[in-house]
Amino acid sequence: MPLTKLERTRRSITPEGVQAAELAERILGTPPAALLALDPADLDALDRVISRLLAT
């Protein structure tokens, strides 16, 4: 199985760099609480808005 980006990075950075990379992965991989709390109708509306923005 191929290595993940974080696993490849770990082989070439300091322990402090590994910690910073792990923190970044947690931050980027966790949606904000307000987004997680949206009801399905609001998520659908958000999806429509984002789709339109990306299409322009």
Residue, then its C-alpha position, 0 to 999 in steps of 0.5 A: m500500500p502506498l504511503t500517505k502524504l503525512e507518512r512520506t513527510r514524516r521521513s524527512i522532517t523533525p519531530e516538531g515538524v511531524q507534530a505541526a503536520e499532524l495538527a494541520e491534518r486534524i484542523l483541515g480534516t475537521p469541519p467547523a462545529a457550525l457546519l456540522a450542526l446544519d440541518p439537511a435543508d441548509l446543507d442542500a442550500l449550501d451545496r447549491v450555492i457552492s456549486r454555483l460559485l465553482a461553476t463561474 
